[in-house]
Amino acid sequence: MRTLGNTSLRHGWTTGSCATAALQASYRLLMEDEACRTTRILLPRPVHDDKEATFAIESSGIDVKGNKREAWACVMKDSGDDPDVTHGALVKVSLTYDWDDTMMDGDNCRVLFHGGEGVGMVTKAGLPLAVGEAAINPVPRAMMTSFLRAQRGGEAQRMKGGRWTWHVTIHVEDGARLAQKTWNGRLGIEGGLSILGTRGIVVPYSCSAWIHAIHRGIDVAVAQNYHHIAAATGRTSESVLRERYHFPMDAIIDMGDFVGGMVNYMRGKPIRKLTLCGGFGKLSKLAVGARDLHVRRSRVDMDFLRQCMREIKGERDIGSRHREASSALALWEEAHAQGVALGDRVAWEAARMLSLWLKESAMREVHVMAIDRLGSVIGEGVYGV
């Protein structure tokens, strides 16, 4: 069992690590006629003391196209105990090469990456890849390039006056369908999945892919020159934002519960206004400083809400019904029945908290909208930064 720290949860492997393992198996089949059952890769960052990881090769083979041989190998994506949409998908890498003996100068080992079936293409600026490139991220590219350079570097040096050009094509089984469950369409990655990974591993329930998507969403919005962007905690709040402001999809960040991860990354960007929309209960957590709004990682502070009630009403005692309310929305309903604008107060406090976190930034105004379960706006607050 692969575990992290003292937890019994298994960590998994990124699509980038799976692709690197499949590439290595393809190389050995193409160049050494060795069909591997397993292969070991170097991780971009060690996991505890482990610098390498072993992968099983599901299948491999060689295709002959004209006078050129192309080897391929498949690795099954294992996300460990993380609920990743790509868990169980086959990552296939095909490898072939050209030898050009007319190249006299420069780099004698070039690696070109291609997106096969199930791998998306970049169609918008703002991502760490150029428009028109296959959505194979920089760290996986570096992992595979490093391996190929190390294998053929010595021989290429001996063969003066020429250059290897490796062609690496990555496929993901059913990738186009799986991509519909991700942010890729909003980020401008069309036709399939991204090949991801900065550490080489997937930490269970770290939601690293979601936070990565938040960061890339901000980058895309900045590249489109949007100075007013929105953040939503879910689909209902996203619908409210689009109805109110007619935001294009790439100006709305699907932050989920990760307000802290969003704000930390946003701090260094030229964004002047943020409108955030979320459920009343989640915003009440944000109002008291919670950076992760998930029910397992932060709690509604009912004492804070009751104190807001007292301050709004100008009374020391808010009554037994308010004291007994068991949820944030139940307390709001009681307040609303009495004409007390608890929703506005919580939204304002949440906006104030965000403004404190964004003080050292280009942000000038934060606008927060609180909604109920049906998507009705029950409070708004604006705070200058």
C-alpha positions as CSV (number, residue, x, y, z in Angstrom):
1,M,0.0,0.0,0.0
2,R,1.4,3.4,-0.9
3,T,0.6,5.8,2.0
4,L,1.4,9.3,2.9
5,G,2.5,10.2,6.4
6,N,0.4,8.6,9.1
7,T,-2.7,8.2,7.0
8,S,-3.9,4.9,5.6
9,L,-5.1,6.5,2.3
10,R,-3.2,5.4,-0.8
11,H,-1.7,8.1,-2.9
12,G,-2.0,7.8,-6.7
13,W,-0.1,8.8,-9.8
14,T,-0.6,11.8,-12.1
15,T,-1.4,11.3,-15.8
16,G,2.1,12.8,-16.4
17,S,3.8,10.0,-14.4
18,C,1.7,7.4,-16.2
19,A,2.7,8.9,-19.5
20,T,6.4,8.9,-18.6
21,A,6.2,5.2,-17.6
22,A,4.5,4.3,-20.9
23,L,7.1,6.3,-22.8
24,Q,9.9,4.4,-21.1
25,A,8.3,1.1,-22.0
26,S,7.8,2.3,-25.6
27,Y,11.4,3.3,-25.9
28,R,12.7,-0.1,-24.7
29,L,10.5,-1.9,-27.1
30,L,11.5,0.3,-30.0
31,M,15.2,0.6,-29.4
32,E,16.0,-2.6,-27.4
33,D,13.3,-5.0,-28.5
34,E,12.4,-5.5,-24.8
35,A,8.7,-5.8,-23.9
36,C,8.6,-4.6,-20.3
37,R,6.1,-5.8,-17.8
38,T,7.1,-3.0,-15.3
39,T,9.2,0.1,-15.5
40,R,10.5,2.6,-13.0
41,I,10.5,6.4,-13.4
42,L,12.2,9.3,-11.6
43,L,9.6,11.4,-9.8
44,P,9.9,15.2,-10.3
45,R,9.7,15.6,-6.5
46,P,10.6,12.8,-4.1
47,V,7.7,11.3,-2.1
48,H,9.3,11.1,1.4
49,D,12.5,9.2,0.6
50,D,11.3,7.7,-2.6
51,K,12.8,9.2,-5.8
52,E,11.4,6.5,-8.1
53,A,8.1,4.8,-8.7
54,T,7.3,1.5,-10.4
55,F,4.5,1.1,-12.9
56,A,2.9,-2.0,-14.5
57,I,2.7,-2.0,-18.3
58,E,-0.8,-3.2,-19.3
59,S,0.1,-3.8,-23.0
60,S,2.6,-2.8,-25.7
61,G,3.4,-3.3,-29.3
62,I,5.0,-2.1,-32.5
63,D,3.2,-0.7,-35.5
64,V,5.0,-0.4,-38.9
65,K,4.1,2.6,-41.0
66,G,5.9,2.6,-44.3
67,N,9.6,2.3,-43.5
68,K,9.1,3.6,-39.9
69,R,8.5,1.6,-36.7
70,E,6.4,3.1,-34.0
71,A,6.3,1.5,-30.5
72,W,3.5,2.0,-28.0
73,A,2.7,1.1,-24.4
74,C,-0.2,1.5,-22.0
75,V,-0.3,2.3,-18.3
76,M,-3.5,2.3,-16.3
77,K,-4.1,5.5,-14.3
78,D,-4.3,4.7,-10.6
79,S,-5.4,7.6,-8.5
80,G,-5.1,5.7,-5.2
81,D,-7.9,6.7,-2.8
82,D,-8.5,10.1,-4.5
83,P,-11.8,10.4,-6.3
84,D,-10.2,11.4,-9.6
85,V,-12.3,11.2,-12.8
86,T,-9.3,9.7,-14.7
87,H,-8.9,6.7,-12.3
88,G,-8.7,3.5,-14.3
89,A,-8.2,5.2,-17.7
90,L,-5.5,3.8,-20.0
91,V,-2.7,6.2,-20.8
92,K,-1.1,5.2,-24.1
93,V,2.2,6.6,-25.4
94,S,3.4,6.1,-29.0
95,L,7.1,6.7,-29.8
96,T,9.0,7.0,-33.1
97,Y,11.9,9.1,-34.3
98,D,13.7,10.7,-37.3
99,W,17.4,10.9,-37.8
100,D,18.5,13.9,-39.7
101,D,22.2,13.8,-40.7
102,T,22.1,17.2,-42.3
103,M,21.8,19.0,-39.0
104,M,25.3,20.2,-38.2
105,D,24.8,22.6,-35.3
106,G,22.6,23.1,-32.3
107,D,20.7,20.6,-30.1
108,N,21.2,17.1,-31.3
109,C,18.2,15.7,-29.5
110,R,14.8,17.2,-30.1
111,V,11.5,16.0,-28.6
112,L,8.2,16.9,-30.2
113,F,4.9,16.2,-28.3
114,H,1.6,15.4,-30.0
115,G,-1.9,15.0,-28.6
116,G,-3.5,11.8,-29.6
117,E,-7.1,10.6,-29.0
118,G,-8.5,11.8,-25.7
119,V,-5.9,14.5,-25.2
120,G,-7.1,18.1,-25.5
121,M,-5.7,21.0,-27.5
122,V,-5.1,24.5,-26.1
123,T,-7.3,27.1,-27.7
124,K,-7.0,30.1,-25.3
125,A,-4.1,32.2,-24.1
126,G,-3.2,32.2,-20.4
127,L,-2.2,28.6,-20.0
128,P,1.4,27.5,-19.6
129,L,1.3,26.2,-23.2
130,A,0.9,28.1,-26.5
131,V,-2.4,28.1,-28.3
132,G,-2.5,25.1,-30.7
133,E,-0.3,22.9,-28.5
134,A,-1.4,19.6,-27.1
135,A,-2.5,19.9,-23.4
136,I,0.6,18.2,-22.1
137,N,1.9,20.3,-19.2
138,P,5.5,21.5,-18.7
139,V,6.5,19.1,-15.9
140,P,5.4,15.9,-17.7
141,R,7.1,17.2,-20.9
142,A,10.3,17.7,-18.9
143,M,10.1,14.2,-17.4
144,M,9.8,12.6,-20.7
145,T,12.4,14.8,-22.4
146,S,14.9,14.1,-19.7
147,F,14.5,10.4,-20.1
148,L,15.0,10.5,-23.9
149,R,18.0,12.8,-23.7
150,A,19.6,10.6,-21.1
151,Q,19.1,7.4,-23.2
152,R,20.3,8.7,-26.6
153,G,22.6,11.5,-25.6
154,G,25.8,9.5,-25.6
155,E,25.1,7.9,-29.0
156,A,24.1,11.2,-30.5
157,Q,27.3,12.7,-29.4
158,R,29.2,10.0,-31.2
159,M,27.2,10.5,-34.3
160,K,28.5,13.9,-35.1
161,G,26.6,16.0,-37.7
162,G,23.1,14.8,-37.1
163,R,20.1,15.1,-34.8
164,W,17.5,12.8,-33.3
165,T,13.9,14.0,-33.4
166,W,11.6,12.0,-31.2
167,H,7.9,12.1,-31.7
168,V,5.9,11.4,-28.6
169,T,2.1,11.0,-29.0
170,I,0.0,10.6,-25.9
171,H,-3.5,9.2,-25.9
172,V,-6.1,8.7,-23.0
173,E,-8.8,6.2,-23.4
174,D,-12.2,7.8,-23.3
175,G,-10.5,11.1,-22.6
176,A,-13.0,13.3,-24.5
177,R,-15.9,12.0,-22.4
178,L,-13.9,12.3,-19.2
179,A,-12.9,15.8,-20.0
180,Q,-16.6,16.9,-19.9
181,K,-16.4,16.3,-16.1
182,T,-13.5,18.7,-15.8
183,W,-12.8,22.4,-16.2
184,N,-11.1,21.9,-19.6
185,G,-13.8,23.4,-21.8
186,R,-13.9,26.6,-19.7
187,L,-10.1,26.9,-19.7
188,G,-10.0,26.6,-23.5
189,I,-8.8,23.0,-23.7
190,E,-10.9,21.3,-26.3
191,G,-11.3,17.7,-27.3
192,G,-9.9,15.9,-24.3
193,L,-8.0,15.8,-21.0
194,S,-4.8,17.5,-19.9
195,I,-1.7,15.5,-19.0
196,L,-1.0,16.9,-15.6
197,G,1.4,16.6,-12.7
198,T,4.0,18.8,-10.8
199,R,4.9,16.3,-8.1
200,G,4.2,13.1,-10.0
201,I,1.7,11.9,-7.3
202,V,-1.9,12.5,-6.5
203,V,-2.5,13.1,-2.8
204,P,-5.9,11.7,-1.7
205,Y,-8.5,14.4,-1.1
206,S,-5.9,17.2,-1.6
207,C,-8.1,18.3,-4.5
208,S,-4.8,19.4,-6.2
209,A,-6.4,19.1,-9.7
210,W,-9.3,21.4,-8.6
211,I,-6.9,24.0,-7.2
212,H,-4.7,23.7,-10.3
213,A,-7.8,24.4,-12.4
214,I,-8.6,27.5,-10.3
215,H,-5.2,28.9,-10.9
216,R,-5.3,28.2,-14.6
217,G,-8.8,29.7,-14.7
218,I,-7.4,32.9,-13.2
219,D,-4.6,32.9,-15.8
220,V,-7.0,32.5,-18.7
221,A,-9.2,35.3,-17.3
222,V,-6.2,37.6,-17.0
223,A,-5.1,36.7,-20.6
224,Q,-8.5,37.8,-21.8
225,N,-8.0,41.2,-20.1
226,Y,-10.9,40.7,-17.7
227,H,-10.6,43.1,-14.8
228,H,-13.8,42.1,-13.2
229,I,-14.1,38.4,-12.6
230,A,-16.5,36.2,-10.6
231,A,-16.1,33.2,-8.3
232,A,-18.8,30.6,-7.5
233,T,-19.1,27.9,-4.9
234,G,-21.3,25.7,-7.1
235,R,-23.6,25.5,-10.1
236,T,-26.4,27.4,-8.5
237,S,-24.2,30.4,-7.6
238,E,-22.7,30.3,-11.0
239,S,-26.1,30.6,-12.6
240,V,-26.9,33.6,-10.4
241,L,-23.7,35.3,-11.5
242,R,-24.3,34.7,-15.2
243,E,-27.9,36.0,-14.9
244,R,-26.9,39.1,-13.0
245,Y,-23.8,40.1,-14.9
246,H,-23.8,38.0,-18.1
247,F,-20.3,37.0,-17.4
248,P,-18.6,34.8,-20.1
249,M,-17.8,31.4,-18.8
250,D,-14.0,32.1,-18.8
251,A,-14.6,35.0,-16.4
252,I,-16.2,32.8,-13.8
253,I,-13.9,30.8,-11.4
254,D,-15.5,27.6,-10.1
255,M,-13.7,27.9,-6.8
256,G,-15.9,25.3,-4.9
257,D,-14.8,25.5,-1.3
258,F,-11.2,26.6,-2.0
259,V,-11.5,30.4,-1.4
260,G,-8.1,30.5,0.2
261,G,-6.4,28.8,-2.7
262,M,-8.1,31.2,-5.1
263,V,-7.3,34.4,-3.2
264,N,-3.6,33.5,-2.7
265,Y,-3.1,33.1,-6.4
266,M,-5.2,36.1,-7.3
267,R,-3.1,38.4,-5.2
268,G,-0.5,38.8,-7.8
269,K,-2.8,39.4,-10.7
270,P,-4.1,42.6,-12.3
271,I,-7.7,42.0,-11.3
272,R,-9.6,45.1,-10.0
273,K,-13.0,43.7,-9.0
274,L,-14.1,40.4,-7.7
275,T,-17.8,39.3,-7.3
276,L,-18.2,36.1,-5.2
277,C,-21.4,34.3,-4.9
278,G,-22.2,31.4,-2.5
279,G,-24.6,29.8,-0.1
280,F,-25.3,31.8,3.1
281,G,-23.8,29.1,5.3
282,K,-20.5,28.9,3.4
283,L,-20.2,32.7,3.4
284,S,-20.8,32.9,7.1
285,K,-17.6,30.7,7.4
286,L,-15.7,33.0,5.1
287,A,-16.9,36.0,7.2
288,V,-15.0,34.7,10.2
289,G,-11.8,33.8,8.2
290,A,-12.3,30.2,7.0
291,R,-10.2,29.6,3.8
292,D,-11.7,26.1,3.1
293,L,-15.5,26.1,3.2
294,H,-16.0,22.4,3.1
295,V,-18.3,21.0,5.8
296,R,-15.5,18.6,7.0
297,R,-12.9,21.4,7.3
298,S,-14.8,24.3,8.7
299,R,-17.9,24.9,10.8
300,V,-20.6,27.5,10.9
301,D,-20.0,29.8,13.9
302,M,-23.6,30.2,15.2
303,D,-22.3,32.5,18.0
304,F,-21.0,34.9,15.3
305,L,-24.3,34.9,13.5
306,R,-26.2,35.6,16.7
307,Q,-23.8,38.4,17.6
308,C,-24.5,39.9,14.1
309,M,-28.2,39.7,14.9
310,R,-27.8,41.5,18.2
311,E,-25.8,44.3,16.6
312,I,-28.3,44.8,13.8
313,K,-31.2,44.8,16.2
314,G,-29.4,46.9,18.8
315,E,-30.6,44.4,21.5
316,R,-28.7,42.3,24.0
317,D,-31.2,39.4,23.7
318,I,-32.3,38.2,20.3
319,G,-35.0,35.8,21.6
320,S,-35.2,32.1,22.3
321,R,-36.1,31.1,18.7
322,H,-32.9,32.6,17.4
323,R,-30.9,31.0,20.2
324,E,-32.3,27.6,19.3
325,A,-31.8,27.8,15.5
326,S,-29.7,24.9,14.5
327,S,-28.3,26.1,11.1
328,A,-27.2,29.3,9.5
329,L,-30.2,29.3,7.1
330,A,-32.7,28.6,9.9
331,L,-31.3,31.6,11.7
332,W,-31.5,33.7,8.5
333,E,-35.1,32.7,8.0
334,E,-36.0,33.9,11.5
335,A,-34.1,37.1,11.0
336,H,-35.8,37.7,7.6
337,A,-39.2,37.2,9.2
338,Q,-38.4,40.0,11.6
339,G,-37.1,42.3,8.8
340,V,-33.5,41.9,10.0
341,A,-31.0,42.1,7.1
342,L,-28.7,39.3,8.4
343,G,-27.9,38.2,4.8
344,D,-26.5,41.7,3.9
345,R,-24.4,41.8,7.1
346,V,-22.9,38.4,6.5
347,A,-22.1,39.2,2.9
348,W,-20.5,42.5,4.0
349,E,-18.4,40.7,6.6
350,A,-17.3,38.2,4.0
351,A,-16.4,41.0,1.6
352,R,-14.4,42.7,4.3
353,M,-12.5,39.5,5.0
354,L,-11.6,39.0,1.3
355,S,-10.5,42.7,1.1
356,L,-8.1,42.1,4.0
357,W,-6.6,39.0,2.2
358,L,-6.3,41.0,-1.0
359,K,-4.9,44.2,0.5
360,E,-1.5,43.8,-1.2
361,S,-3.0,43.4,-4.7
362,A,-4.5,45.3,-7.7
363,M,-8.0,44.6,-6.3
364,R,-10.1,47.7,-5.7
365,E,-13.5,46.3,-4.8
366,V,-15.0,43.0,-3.5
367,H,-18.7,42.3,-4.0
368,V,-20.3,39.3,-2.2
369,M,-23.7,37.8,-2.9
370,A,-25.3,35.3,-0.5
371,I,-28.0,33.0,-1.8
372,D,-30.4,30.4,-0.4
373,R,-30.7,26.8,-1.6
374,L,-33.0,27.8,-4.4
375,G,-30.6,30.4,-5.8
376,S,-32.5,33.5,-4.5
377,V,-30.1,36.4,-3.5
378,I,-30.7,36.9,0.3
379,G,-27.8,39.3,0.9
380,E,-25.2,41.5,-0.7
381,G,-22.1,43.4,0.5
382,V,-19.5,45.5,-1.1
383,Y,-16.1,46.5,0.4
384,G,-13.3,48.5,-1.0
385,V,-9.7,47.3,-0.9
